[in-house]
Amino acid sequence: MPKMKSVKGAVKRFKVRKSGKIKRGTAFRSHILTKVDGKHHRSMRSPKHVDPADAKKIKAMIN
């Protein structure tokens, strides 16, 4: 039986941290950020994690 291939789009978007949590990017960071409130803009900098409900599916896509 052939090996399962990882989903390349998922590999580019997610990273697994040492703790096992999956790091993800923040949405709405590409352009037209002059309209975004400064507080919201700063909060988008910090690393975000995938919800545990979705983590199992994403780990399957990455591996």
Biopython code that builds the backbone (N, CA, C, O; Angstrom):
import numpy as np
from Bio.PDB.StructureBuilder import StructureBuilder

atoms = [
    (1, "MET", "N", (0.846, -1.188, 0.000)),
    (1, "MET", "CA", (0.000, 0.000, 0.000)),
    (1, "MET", "C", (0.892, 1.254, 0.000)),
    (1, "MET", "O", (1.869, 1.308, 0.747)),
    (2, "PRO", "N", (0.571, 2.258, -0.826)),
    (2, "PRO", "CA", (1.413, 3.456, -0.887)),
    (2, "PRO", "C", (1.292, 4.323, 0.368)),
    (2, "PRO", "O", (0.312, 4.257, 1.109)),
    (3, "LYS", "N", (2.315, 5.125, 0.570)),
    (3, "LYS", "CA", (2.303, 6.046, 1.714)),
    (3, "LYS", "C", (1.268, 7.137, 1.486)),
    (3, "LYS", "O", (0.949, 7.479, 0.347)),
    (4, "MET", "N", (0.749, 7.681, 2.583)),
    (4, "MET", "CA", (-0.175, 8.817, 2.500)),
    (4, "MET", "C", (0.634, 10.073, 2.228)),
    (4, "MET", "O", (1.673, 10.287, 2.851)),
    (5, "LYS", "N", (0.176, 10.890, 1.321)),
    (5, "LYS", "CA", (0.855, 12.152, 1.031)),
    (5, "LYS", "C", (0.295, 13.245, 1.936)),
    (5, "LYS", "O", (-0.898, 13.273, 2.239)),
    (6, "SER", "N", (1.181, 14.140, 2.359)),
    (6, "SER", "CA", (0.718, 15.271, 3.160)),
    (6, "SER", "C", (0.100, 16.310, 2.227)),
    (6, "SER", "O", (0.449, 16.398, 1.050)),
    (7, "VAL", "N", (-0.824, 17.093, 2.778)),
    (7, "VAL", "CA", (-1.470, 18.165, 2.013)),
    (7, "VAL", "C", (-0.524, 19.354, 2.035)),
    (7, "VAL", "O", (-0.319, 19.966, 3.083)),
    (8, "LYS", "N", (0.054, 19.685, 0.885)),
    (8, "LYS", "CA", (1.098, 20.705, 0.824)),
    (8, "LYS", "C", (0.606, 22.084, 1.254)),
    (8, "LYS", "O", (1.369, 22.859, 1.830)),
    (9, "GLY", "N", (-0.653, 22.397, 0.983)),
    (9, "GLY", "CA", (-1.214, 23.677, 1.423)),
    (9, "GLY", "C", (-1.235, 23.779, 2.933)),
    (9, "GLY", "O", (-0.993, 24.849, 3.490)),
    (10, "ALA", "N", (-1.528, 22.657, 3.606)),
    (10, "ALA", "CA", (-1.559, 22.632, 5.072)),
    (10, "ALA", "C", (-0.146, 22.712, 5.647)),
    (10, "ALA", "O", (0.074, 23.361, 6.669)),
    (11, "VAL", "N", (0.805, 22.057, 4.995)),
    (11, "VAL", "CA", (2.198, 22.072, 5.451)),
    (11, "VAL", "C", (2.741, 23.503, 5.451)),
    (11, "VAL", "O", (3.489, 23.894, 6.347)),
    (12, "LYS", "N", (2.354, 24.281, 4.430)),
    (12, "LYS", "CA", (2.827, 25.664, 4.323)),
    (12, "LYS", "C", (2.161, 26.592, 5.343)),
    (12, "LYS", "O", (2.729, 27.625, 5.696)),
    (13, "ARG", "N", (0.972, 26.238, 5.817)),
    (13, "ARG", "CA", (0.215, 27.133, 6.693)),
    (13, "ARG", "C", (0.362, 26.842, 8.181)),
    (13, "ARG", "O", (0.168, 27.740, 9.000)),
    (14, "PHE", "N", (0.703, 25.602, 8.554)),
    (14, "PHE", "CA", (0.726, 25.211, 9.961)),
    (14, "PHE", "C", (2.078, 24.652, 10.358)),
    (14, "PHE", "O", (2.776, 24.046, 9.546)),
    (15, "LYS", "N", (2.448, 24.866, 11.645)),
    (15, "LYS", "CA", (3.664, 24.289, 12.214)),
    (15, "LYS", "C", (3.288, 23.664, 13.560)),
    (15, "LYS", "O", (2.479, 24.211, 14.309)),
    (16, "VAL", "N", (3.893, 22.504, 13.851)),
    (16, "VAL", "CA", (3.655, 21.859, 15.139)),
    (16, "VAL", "C", (4.724, 22.332, 16.110)),
    (16, "VAL", "O", (5.917, 22.286, 15.806)),
    (17, "ARG", "N", (4.287, 22.791, 17.286)),
    (17, "ARG", "CA", (5.223, 23.281, 18.293)),
    (17, "ARG", "C", (5.670, 22.131, 19.192)),
    (17, "ARG", "O", (5.129, 21.030, 19.098)),
    (18, "LYS", "N", (6.646, 22.371, 20.057)),
    (18, "LYS", "CA", (7.156, 21.332, 20.955)),
    (18, "LYS", "C", (6.069, 20.785, 21.864)),
    (18, "LYS", "O", (6.053, 19.596, 22.180)),
    (19, "SER", "N", (5.164, 21.653, 22.281)),
    (19, "SER", "CA", (4.083, 21.236, 23.177)),
    (19, "SER", "C", (3.059, 20.347, 22.481)),
    (19, "SER", "O", (2.230, 19.711, 23.132)),
    (20, "GLY", "N", (3.124, 20.308, 21.136)),
    (20, "GLY", "CA", (2.153, 19.514, 20.376)),
    (20, "GLY", "C", (1.033, 20.361, 19.801)),
    (20, "GLY", "O", (0.253, 19.894, 18.971)),
    (21, "LYS", "N", (0.955, 21.627, 20.252)),
    (21, "LYS", "CA", (-0.051, 22.535, 19.705)),
    (21, "LYS", "C", (0.339, 22.916, 18.285)),
    (21, "LYS", "O", (1.512, 22.874, 17.914)),
    (22, "ILE", "N", (-0.658, 23.285, 17.504)),
    (22, "ILE", "CA", (-0.397, 23.661, 16.116)),
    (22, "ILE", "C", (-0.516, 25.174, 15.981)),
    (22, "ILE", "O", (-1.542, 25.766, 16.316)),
    (23, "LYS", "N", (0.555, 25.784, 15.485)),
    (23, "LYS", "CA", (0.601, 27.232, 15.295)),
    (23, "LYS", "C", (0.001, 27.567, 13.940)),
    (23, "LYS", "O", (0.218, 26.855, 12.960)),
    (24, "ARG", "N", (-0.752, 28.650, 13.895)),
    (24, "ARG", "CA", (-1.368, 29.085, 12.649)),
    (24, "ARG", "C", (-1.177, 30.585, 12.488)),
    (24, "ARG", "O", (-0.837, 31.285, 13.442)),
    (25, "GLY", "N", (-1.399, 31.069, 11.274)),
    (25, "GLY", "CA", (-1.318, 32.495, 11.007)),
    (25, "GLY", "C", (-2.627, 33.186, 11.347)),
    (25, "GLY", "O", (-3.633, 32.532, 11.622)),
    (26, "THR", "N", (-2.606, 34.502, 11.328)),
    (26, "THR", "CA", (-3.801, 35.297, 11.585)),
    (26, "THR", "C", (-4.397, 35.762, 10.268)),
    (26, "THR", "O", (-3.674, 36.138, 9.346)),
    (27, "ALA", "N", (-5.709, 35.733, 10.189)),
    (27, "ALA", "CA", (-6.403, 36.184, 8.984)),
    (27, "ALA", "C", (-6.421, 37.710, 8.918)),
    (27, "ALA", "O", (-6.219, 38.384, 9.928)),
    (28, "PHE", "N", (-6.663, 38.243, 7.735)),
    (28, "PHE", "CA", (-6.846, 39.685, 7.487)),
    (28, "PHE", "C", (-5.610, 40.508, 7.810)),
    (28, "PHE", "O", (-5.730, 41.602, 8.362)),
    (29, "ARG", "N", (-4.415, 40.006, 7.477)),
    (29, "ARG", "CA", (-3.179, 40.740, 7.743)),
    (29, "ARG", "C", (-2.481, 41.204, 6.481)),
    (29, "ARG", "O", (-1.380, 41.748, 6.562)),
    (30, "SER", "N", (-3.080, 41.011, 5.320)),
    (30, "SER", "CA", (-2.351, 41.247, 4.082)),
    (30, "SER", "C", (-2.276, 42.715, 3.667)),
    (30, "SER", "O", (-1.186, 43.205, 3.373)),
    (31, "HIS", "N", (-3.390, 43.422, 3.636)),
    (31, "HIS", "CA", (-3.378, 44.807, 3.150)),
    (31, "HIS", "C", (-4.580, 45.563, 3.694)),
    (31, "HIS", "O", (-5.441, 44.983, 4.357)),
    (32, "ILE", "N", (-4.634, 46.862, 3.410)),
    (32, "ILE", "CA", (-5.664, 47.801, 3.901)),
    (32, "ILE", "C", (-5.757, 47.738, 5.424)),
    (32, "ILE", "O", (-6.842, 47.594, 5.987)),
    (33, "LEU", "N", (-4.598, 47.849, 6.080)),
    (33, "LEU", "CA", (-4.572, 47.787, 7.536)),
    (33, "LEU", "C", (-4.703, 49.163, 8.182)),
    (33, "LEU", "O", (-4.669, 49.277, 9.407)),
    (34, "THR", "N", (-4.852, 50.209, 7.368)),
    (34, "THR", "CA", (-5.044, 51.549, 7.921)),
    (34, "THR", "C", (-6.414, 51.662, 8.585)),
    (34, "THR", "O", (-6.600, 52.461, 9.502)),
    (35, "LYS", "N", (-7.358, 50.870, 8.125)),
    (35, "LYS", "CA", (-8.707, 50.894, 8.696)),
    (35, "LYS", "C", (-8.806, 50.106, 10.002)),
    (35, "LYS", "O", (-9.744, 50.291, 10.779)),
    (36, "VAL", "N", (-7.832, 49.229, 10.235)),
    (36, "VAL", "CA", (-7.889, 48.362, 11.409)),
    (36, "VAL", "C", (-7.460, 49.141, 12.643)),
    (36, "VAL", "O", (-6.489, 49.898, 12.607)),
    (37, "ASP", "N", (-8.196, 48.947, 13.740)),
    (37, "ASP", "CA", (-7.889, 49.574, 15.010)),
    (37, "ASP", "C", (-6.491, 49.127, 15.471)),
    (37, "ASP", "O", (-6.117, 47.968, 15.292)),
    (38, "GLY", "N", (-5.731, 50.046, 16.059)),
    (38, "GLY", "CA", (-4.360, 49.746, 16.470)),
    (38, "GLY", "C", (-4.270, 48.585, 17.443)),
    (38, "GLY", "O", (-3.355, 47.766, 17.355)),
    (39, "LYS", "N", (-5.215, 48.511, 18.370)),
    (39, "LYS", "CA", (-5.225, 47.434, 19.360)),
    (39, "LYS", "C", (-5.416, 46.076, 18.674)),
    (39, "LYS", "O", (-4.756, 45.095, 19.016)),
    (40, "HIS", "N", (-6.321, 46.043, 17.712)),
    (40, "HIS", "CA", (-6.571, 44.807, 16.965)),
    (40, "HIS", "C", (-5.362, 44.438, 16.109)),
    (40, "HIS", "O", (-5.000, 43.267, 15.995)),
    (41, "HIS", "N", (-4.749, 45.451, 15.512)),
    (41, "HIS", "CA", (-3.571, 45.251, 14.664)),
    (41, "HIS", "C", (-2.431, 44.636, 15.477)),
    (41, "HIS", "O", (-1.764, 43.716, 15.002)),
    (42, "ARG", "N", (-2.199, 45.129, 16.689)),
    (42, "ARG", "CA", (-1.157, 44.577, 17.559)),
    (42, "ARG", "C", (-1.480, 43.158, 17.994)),
    (42, "ARG", "O", (-0.583, 42.320, 18.092)),
    (43, "SER", "N", (-2.746, 42.881, 18.254)),
    (43, "SER", "CA", (-3.126, 41.536, 18.710)),
    (43, "SER", "C", (-2.940, 40.498, 17.611)),
    (43, "SER", "O", (-2.803, 39.309, 17.901)),
    (44, "MET", "N", (-2.934, 40.932, 16.355)),
    (44, "MET", "CA", (-2.740, 40.002, 15.241)),
    (44, "MET", "C", (-1.294, 39.528, 15.132)),
    (44, "MET", "O", (-1.021, 38.527, 14.469)),
    (45, "ARG", "N", (-0.350, 40.249, 15.786)),
    (45, "ARG", "CA", (1.064, 39.866, 15.752)),
    (45, "ARG", "C", (1.332, 38.571, 16.500)),
    (45, "ARG", "O", (2.121, 37.738, 16.054)),
    (46, "SER", "N", (0.670, 38.406, 17.643)),
    (46, "SER", "CA", (0.971, 37.273, 18.517)),
    (46, "SER", "C", (0.606, 35.956, 17.854)),
    (46, "SER", "O", (-0.349, 35.897, 17.080)),
    (47, "PRO", "N", (1.366, 34.881, 18.151)),
    (47, "PRO", "CA", (1.075, 33.593, 17.521)),
    (47, "PRO", "C", (-0.260, 33.033, 17.976)),
    (47, "PRO", "O", (-0.629, 33.147, 19.145)),
    (48, "LYS", "N", (-0.967, 32.437, 17.059)),
    (48, "LYS", "CA", (-2.274, 31.847, 17.348)),
    (48, "LYS", "C", (-2.154, 30.331, 17.247)),
    (48, "LYS", "O", (-1.264, 29.806, 16.577)),
    (49, "HIS", "N", (-3.061, 29.642, 17.921)),
    (49, "HIS", "CA", (-3.064, 28.182, 17.886)),
    (49, "HIS", "C", (-4.385, 27.681, 17.343)),
    (49, "HIS", "O", (-5.426, 28.321, 17.492)),
    (50, "VAL", "N", (-4.321, 26.523, 16.712)),
    (50, "VAL", "CA", (-5.516, 25.887, 16.161)),
    (50, "VAL", "C", (-6.342, 25.340, 17.310)),
    (50, "VAL", "O", (-5.791, 24.859, 18.300)),
    (51, "ASP", "N", (-7.667, 25.411, 17.185)),
    (51, "ASP", "CA", (-8.581, 24.876, 18.183)),
    (51, "ASP", "C", (-8.371, 23.365, 18.301)),
    (51, "ASP", "O", (-8.176, 22.693, 17.288)),
    (52, "PRO", "N", (-8.407, 22.820, 19.518)),
    (52, "PRO", "CA", (-8.199, 21.374, 19.680)),
    (52, "PRO", "C", (-9.168, 20.508, 18.869)),
    (52, "PRO", "O", (-8.827, 19.386, 18.495)),
    (53, "ALA", "N", (-10.362, 21.016, 18.597)),
    (53, "ALA", "CA", (-11.331, 20.258, 17.803)),
    (53, "ALA", "C", (-10.837, 20.029, 16.379)),
    (53, "ALA", "O", (-11.159, 19.012, 15.765)),
    (54, "ASP", "N", (-10.054, 20.974, 15.849)),
    (54, "ASP", "CA", (-9.537, 20.868, 14.476)),
    (54, "ASP", "C", (-8.119, 20.305, 14.415)),
    (54, "ASP", "O", (-7.656, 19.903, 13.348)),
    (55, "ALA", "N", (-7.431, 20.276, 15.551)),
    (55, "ALA", "CA", (-6.014, 19.910, 15.576)),
    (55, "ALA", "C", (-5.767, 18.499, 15.043)),
    (55, "ALA", "O", (-4.789, 18.271, 14.331)),
    (56, "LYS", "N", (-6.639, 17.557, 15.377)),
    (56, "LYS", "CA", (-6.451, 16.162, 14.952)),
    (56, "LYS", "C", (-6.486, 16.051, 13.429)),
    (56, "LYS", "O", (-5.677, 15.338, 12.835)),
    (57, "LYS", "N", (-7.429, 16.761, 12.797)),
    (57, "LYS", "CA", (-7.548, 16.729, 11.337)),
    (57, "LYS", "C", (-6.325, 17.354, 10.670)),
    (57, "LYS", "O", (-5.823, 16.840, 9.671)),
    (58, "ILE", "N", (-5.853, 18.463, 11.231)),
    (58, "ILE", "CA", (-4.712, 19.167, 10.650)),
    (58, "ILE", "C", (-3.432, 18.351, 10.798)),
    (58, "ILE", "O", (-2.606, 18.320, 9.886)),
    (59, "LYS", "N", (-3.261, 17.685, 11.954)),
    (59, "LYS", "CA", (-2.085, 16.820, 12.140)),
    (59, "LYS", "C", (-2.071, 15.693, 11.101)),
    (59, "LYS", "O", (-1.011, 15.306, 10.610)),
    (60, "ALA", "N", (-3.248, 15.176, 10.775)),
    (60, "ALA", "CA", (-3.338, 14.128, 9.764)),
    (60, "ALA", "C", (-2.942, 14.671, 8.397)),
    (60, "ALA", "O", (-2.314, 13.961, 7.611)),
    (61, "MET", "N", (-3.301, 15.922, 8.101)),
    (61, "MET", "CA", (-2.948, 16.533, 6.831)),
    (61, "MET", "C", (-1.457, 16.811, 6.733)),
    (61, "MET", "O", (-0.870, 16.674, 5.659)),
    (62, "ILE", "N", (-0.831, 17.204, 7.857)),
    (62, "ILE", "CA", (0.580, 17.566, 7.863)),
    (62, "ILE", "C", (1.467, 16.329, 7.741)),
    (62, "ILE", "O", (2.450, 16.343, 7.000)),
    (63, "ASN", "N", (1.129, 15.271, 8.457)),
    (63, "ASN", "CA", (1.981, 14.070, 8.476)),
    (63, "ASN", "C", (1.748, 13.162, 7.313)),
    (63, "ASN", "O", (2.394, 12.120, 7.204)),
]
sb = StructureBuilder()
sb.init_structure("model")
sb.init_model(0)
sb.init_chain("A")
sb.init_seg("    ")
for serial, (resi, resn, name, xyz) in enumerate(atoms, 1):
    if name == "N":
        sb.init_residue(resn, " ", resi, " ")
    sb.init_atom(name, np.array(xyz, "f"), 0.0, 1.0, " ", f" {name:<3s}", serial, name[0])
structure = sb.get_structure()
